[in-house]
Structures are given as structure tokens and as C-alpha cells.
Amino acid sequence: ERLVREVADALESALAPSAVAVIVEAEHLCMTMRGVRKPGSTVITTEFRGGFADDPAARAEVLTLARVGA
């Protein structure tokens, strides 16, 4: 989660966009090694800012285009 926020911060700082969407799908080692112990378990973390944070339709479009969880 912190990594996703840091990527969003870097994009905002470098590009000064009106909206930022960061979507990361990764294997969470805590879930693989401990906890549910299910190899291949993935976690999707998102960060939406600006227009994507304020506009649910824009956010939904980004998620659809990214096919999160597909």
C-alpha cells in the first residue's frame, strides 16, 4: 500500500497531472508464507487522486480498462 502511494506521489510530482490512477497487483508474501498459505495469492492495491478520486465514473472506467482481477 505504501508503494502504491509512493508511485502516485512520484507521478504527481514529476508530471503534475489533473488525475492519477495507480493499480498494482502483486503476490503478497505474508499470504503465501503465513496466514492462508496459498501460493499465488494476489492482492490488488489502488490509489486514485484528482479527477479519478472525485469522479466515480472515471474511476470505474480506469478499473474496467485495467481489467482488475481478470
Backbone torsions as a table, in degrees:
resi	resn	phi	psi	omega
1	GLU	NA	-40.0	178.4
2	ARG	-65.5	-39.6	179.2
3	LEU	-58.9	-43.2	-179.4
4	VAL	-63.6	-41.9	177.2
5	ARG	-63.9	-40.4	-179.9
6	GLU	-66.0	-38.0	176.5
7	VAL	-64.7	-43.9	178.2
8	ALA	-62.3	-41.9	177.1
9	ASP	-59.6	-45.2	-178.8
10	ALA	-64.0	-41.6	178.3
11	LEU	-63.7	-44.6	178.7
12	GLU	-62.1	-43.1	-178.2
13	SER	-66.2	-43.5	-175.3
14	ALA	-78.9	-34.7	-170.8
15	LEU	-111.8	-20.2	-175.5
16	ALA	48.6	52.2	-179.2
17	PRO	-78.3	166.4	176.6
18	SER	-81.4	-16.5	179.1
19	ALA	-152.8	148.0	178.2
20	VAL	-135.0	134.6	172.7
21	ALA	-131.5	124.8	176.7
22	VAL	-123.8	126.7	179.6
23	ILE	-128.5	122.5	179.4
24	VAL	-125.1	126.6	173.0
25	GLU	-114.1	121.4	-175.4
26	ALA	-145.7	159.2	174.7
27	GLU	-80.9	127.5	-178.1
28	HIS	-93.8	109.9	-175.3
29	LEU	-60.4	-30.4	177.6
30	CYS	-61.0	-37.0	180.0
31	MET	-76.2	-28.9	-178.7
32	THR	-80.4	-43.9	-173.8
33	MET	-87.6	-34.4	-178.2
34	ARG	-126.6	-163.7	173.6
35	GLY	54.6	-118.2	-174.7
36	VAL	-74.3	-15.7	178.2
37	ARG	49.1	50.1	-179.5
38	LYS	-119.0	100.3	178.5
39	PRO	-57.0	142.4	-179.7
40	GLY	86.1	1.3	177.3
41	SER	-66.8	126.6	-179.7
42	THR	-114.1	154.1	177.7
43	VAL	-124.1	135.8	176.6
44	ILE	-108.6	125.3	179.2
45	THR	-121.5	136.6	-178.1
46	THR	-128.0	156.0	173.1
47	GLU	-142.7	121.7	178.8
48	PHE	-119.9	133.8	179.7
49	ARG	-135.9	162.7	177.7
50	GLY	60.8	-132.4	-177.7
51	GLY	-57.6	-33.8	179.7
52	PHE	-73.6	-30.0	177.8
53	ALA	-76.3	-32.8	-174.9
54	ASP	-87.9	-20.6	-172.5
55	ASP	-120.0	102.5	-178.6
56	PRO	-58.3	-34.6	179.8
57	ALA	-67.1	-40.9	178.0
58	ALA	-65.7	-41.2	178.6
59	ARG	-63.0	-43.8	179.0
60	ALA	-62.6	-38.3	178.8
61	GLU	-64.5	-42.3	177.9
62	VAL	-61.1	-45.8	-179.6
63	LEU	-64.1	-37.7	177.2
64	THR	-65.8	-45.7	179.3
65	LEU	-63.2	-35.6	179.5
66	ALA	-79.8	-14.5	-177.6
67	ARG	49.2	53.0	-178.9
68	VAL	-58.3	130.4	179.3
69	GLY	84.0	0.5	-178.6
70	ALA	-84.0	NA	NA
